[in-house]
Amino acid sequence: MVNKNIKRSLLILAIAGAIFVLNQNEVLAEADSLCIHFTGTKPGGFVRLSSGYSLSGKLPLILCNDLDKGTKYRLFIEGTGFEKKTGIFELPFAGNPRVKGISFGIFARNALLPGWGDYYSERHGAAIVNNVTVLAGLYKFISEEQKYHHLRNRLDVLYQRRSEAESFDLTDDIQKQIYYTTNEINIQNRIRRRYAAAVSIFYLGQLIDPFILDGSPKANVEAGGSIVRFDLKPTSRSKAAFISLLRPGKGQIYQGKKSRGALFSIVTSLSAMVALNYHDQYDRAEYRYEKIVDEFNSTDNYVYRERLKEESEVCWDDVEKYRLRRNVAYITLAATWSWNILDSLIFPGSDTGRKTSPLSFDVHDNMLEMTLRF
């Protein structure tokens, strides 16, 4: 019995000693764990890692015991005068750290819900602009689509009434209504196609944002995984101008001028919608004038002709009014588009330290942050 108790005591002491040694080894390994040195090919860059919490600092940056192995961190590389890069930084349990791009992930999110990918890449201003433009264009398209189907239903009813007509005069009157309704359908079809094209442009435009605004970060892992060297690429005026040509305001966002970029995007999109609206009103006014002229030429009733003549003068005034407004709206759109290109080309703003707008804003999860610089 005594021998058994001694053996049990020795076994317990051995287990306790093993646990103590293992804990000591674990502490030593943690204290001697590898530090990650983040650096860049050019001075002035800024790195930020996010995974429920954020680790950030100006390059070069050294992090020891701050990164959890097996965790994927959202990676943001930016800085005054440098292109913003968005990706994933992973420190695996075994092997060297890995840096991957997420442009396709941002693209897929924007494809599912306009602006979602921009929120994910923390381009909140671009996300708001994409949401507003796509939804506004879609709302207008649906409205015009409903008018088109209403006219199609009216045409079907007229065809049915014509087949049931019991007199030549009634058939002739219905045929005239069919003729005018068909013309209205053709005009409405052109209008709805314009809005369908506008929505498609707005939607496809936000799909290319991840590739022109959020390129994948390029990094070299050196010294056995202890050094991560990022390739910092300076912003380019010519690239900013090209982006502004494709997507007004996005060239400014690429340069870091967020408030001016959002302003150009909103003003240009609004100008486009106003121009399309005046174009629609011009088409309808022109059709009403042509319809009255056609009725004027087809009647011999003097009193009716005089009334049609007065109506035609009013309709012609509407044609001239909406033509002028349409042309001014398109000129305004072209001028705003051109101004936005010149702004990104001539006034690079924050990427050269020149003064930009004193007012800027940024959208966070539950608040709008506005900054006024003096």
N, C-alpha and C positions, 0 to 999 in steps of 0.2 A: 504493500500500500504506500509506504514511504517512497519507494522507487518511482511509483506511478506519479505521485505528487511532484517529485523532483523533475521528472520528465515533462510533465505539464507546465511547470514553472519555466523550465528552460525553453520549451516551445513558445510560450507566451513572450518571453524575453527576446527570443530570436525574431519573432514576428514584429514586435515593437521596434527592435533595432533595424530591421529591414525597412519598415515604414519610415523611420527617422532618416535613414540613408537616402531613400528615394526622394523624400521631401527636400533633403539637402541638395541632392543632384538637380531637382526641379528648380529650386531657387537659384542655384548657380547658373543653370542653363538660361533662366529668364534674365538674370543680370548680365550675362554675356551674350544675349541675343543680338542678332545682326541689326545694325542701324541702317536705315535707308537714306541715302543722300540724293535729294532731288536737285537737279541743276539744269541749266539751259544752254543752248548754243550761243545765246546773246544775253547781255544783262538787261534787267528790268522786267522780267516775266513774273507772273504770279500763279501759284498753283493752289487748288482747293480740292480736298477729298471729302466726300459726303456719304454717310451711311447711317442715318439716324442722328448723327452728330457731324460736325464739320472740323476738319483740320486744314489749316491754310497758312500761307505765308509767302513772302517774296523769295524768289529763287536767288541763290541756293538755299535750300531748306533741308534740315536734318531731323528725322523723326526716329526716336528710339523707344521701343515698348509702347508706342501709341497705336500701332496698326495690328489688328487681329488677323491671324492667319486663317485662310479659308473664307475671308469676307471680301465681297466685291464692293468697291467704292466708286461712286460717281466721280469722275475726274473732270475738272475744268482748268484749262490752261488759257490765261488771258494776260492782259497788261496793256498799258498805254502804248499805242503804236504797233501792237501785235494782233494777229488774227486770233479770234477765240476758237478754241478747240474743245470738243466735248467727247468724252469717252468713258471707259471703265478701267480702273486699276485694281488688279487682283494680286494678293500675296498668298500663294498656295502653301499648303503644309510642307510640300517638298518641291524643290526646283526654284527657278528664278521668278521674280515678279513679272507680271504680264500687263501690257497696255493694249486695249482694244478699242476700236471705234464703235459708235452706236448710231451712225447716220441712217442705216437701214431701219433700225428700231424707231427712230424719230419719224422717218418717212412712213412706216407702217401705221404709227399712231395718227399722223396727220391724214392718212388715207381713210382711216376709220372715222375720225372726228376732227374736222378742221381746227387747227390750233392746239390740239392735244399734245402733239410732239413738241411744239414750241414751248408749252408749259413744262414739259419734261426736261427740255434742255435749258430751262430757266430764261428763255427769251419771252418774258411776259408781255412786253409791248407788242412784239410781232404776233403773239398769240391772240391778243385782243383785236388787232387789226384784221387778222385772218378770219376770226369768228364773225366780226361785224360785217365785213365785205361779203363773205360767202352767204351768210344768213340773209342779209338785205337783198342780195341778188336772187337768192332762191325764193324769197317771199314774193318779189316782183314777178319772177317767172311763173310761179304757181298762180298768181292773180291773173296774168295774161293767158295762161293755159286754160283756166276756168272760163274766161271770156270766149276763147276759141271753141271749146266744147259746147258752150251755150249756143253759139252761132251754128255749129254743126247739127245740134239737136233741132234748132229752128228750121234748118234746111230740110231735115228728114220729115218734119211735120208738114212743110210746104209741099214736098213731093207726095206725101200721103193725101193731102187736100187736093192736089192737082189730079191725082188718079180717081178721086171721088167726085170731082166737079161735074155738074149736070148741064152747064151751059158754056158756050164758047166765050162769052164775055168774062165769066168767072175764071175760066181756064187761062185766058189771056192776062187777067189781072194777077193771078197766082204766078204765072210764068215770069211776069215782070218782077215780082217780089223775089222769086228764085234767082233771077239775074243779079239783082242788087245784093242779096244775101251772099251769093257766091263771091262777089267782089269784096264784100266785107270780110269774108273768111280768108281770102287771099292776103288782104292787108293785115289781118290779125295774125295770120301764119308768119308773115315776115317779122312782125313785132315780137312774137313769142320766140322765134329763132334768134333774134338779136339778144334777148335776155338769156336764152339757153347758152349762147356763145359767151356772154359776159360771165355767167356762173361758172362755165367750164374754165375760162381763163383764170378767174379768182381761185377756183379749186386746184387746178393744175399748178398755178403759181406758188401756192403754199406747199405743194409737194416737193418742189425743188429747193425749198429753204434749207433742209438739212445738208444739202450738198454744196450750197454756195455760202451758207452762214455758219454751219456747224461741222466743219471738216474733221476727220478723224485725227487725233494727235499722233505724231510720229515720235518714237522714243527708242533709244538704244540702252540696253541693260548691260552694265559693265561691272568689272571687278567682282565676278562671282555673284552678281545680283545685289550688290550693296550700293551701286550707283545707277540712278535712272536719269539719263540725259535727254531732255526734250528738245526737239527741233523747233525753235521759235521762229515763226515766219512773219515778217513785218507786213502791215497792211499796204495795199497798193491803190493809188488813186485811179489808175486805169481799170483795175478790177472793180473798184467801187462804182465807177461810172458805168461799166458794163452791167453790173448787177442792178443799178438804178434804171438802166435802159429796159431790162427785163421786168423788174418789179420796182416801181417808184417807191422811194423811201427805204428800201432794203439796203441800198448802198450806204446810206447814212448809218443804219443799224450795224452794218459790217464794220464801219469806221469807229463805232462806239458812240455815235450821236443819236441816242435812243429817242429823245423827245422830238428832235427834228425829223428823224426817220418816220416816227409814228404820225407826225403832222403831215408830211408829204404823202404818206400812204393813204391817210384818211381824206385829204383834200383831193388827191387824184381820183380815188375811187368815187367820192361824192360828185366830182365834176363829170365822170363817166356816166354815172346814173342820171344826173340832170340832163346831160346831152342826149342820152337815150330817151328820156321822158319827153323832151321837146321834139325829138325826131318822131316819136309816136304821135304826138299831137299834130305835128305838121302833116304826117301821112293821112290822118283822119280828117283834118280840115281840107286837105286837097281832094280827098275822095268826096266829101260833102259838096264841095264846089262843083266837081265834075258831075255828080249826080243831079244837081240842080240845073246845070247847063244842058244835060241830056234830056231832062224833063221839059225844059224850056223849048228845046228844038223839036220835041215830039208832040206838042200841044198847039191847037189853033185857038184856044180860048184866050181872048184878049185880056180879061181881068186876071186870069190865072197867070198869064205870061208876065204881066206887070208885077204881080206879087213875087213871082220867081226871080224877076230881075232885081228887085230890092233885096231878096234873100241872097242872091248871088254876089251882090256888092258887099254885103256883110261877111259872107263866107270868104270872099277874096281878101278882105282885110285880115281875117283870121289866118289865111294862108301866108300872107306877107309877114304877119306878126310872128308866127311860129317858125317861119323860115329864118327870120332874123335871129330869134332866140336860139334856134338850133345851131346856126352858124357861130354865134358868139360863144355858145357852150362848148362846141368842138374846138374853137380857137383857144378858149380858156384851158381846156384839157391839154391841148398840145403845148401851150405856154407853160403850164404847171409841170408837165412831164419833162420838158426841156430844162426848166429851171432846176428841177430835182437832179438832173444829170450834171448840170454845171456846178451845182452846189457840192456834189460829191467829188467833182474833179478839181475845182478851183479852191474850195474851202474845206480842206481835209479835217479841220476841227481838232478833236482831241488827240489824233494820232501824231500831231506835230507840236502839241502844246498851245496852239492858238486858241483864242477865246471862243467858246461856243455860247449857245443860249444859256442865260443864267438860271433858267427854270428847267428842271428835269423831274421825271417821276419814274417810279418803279412799283410793280405790283407784287406783293408777297401773298402768302396763303390766305390771310384774313384781313389784309389792310392795304391801303394805297399810300405809298411813301412819296412825298413831294419835297424837293430840295430847291432852295433859292440861294444862289451864290452871290456874294457881294464883292 
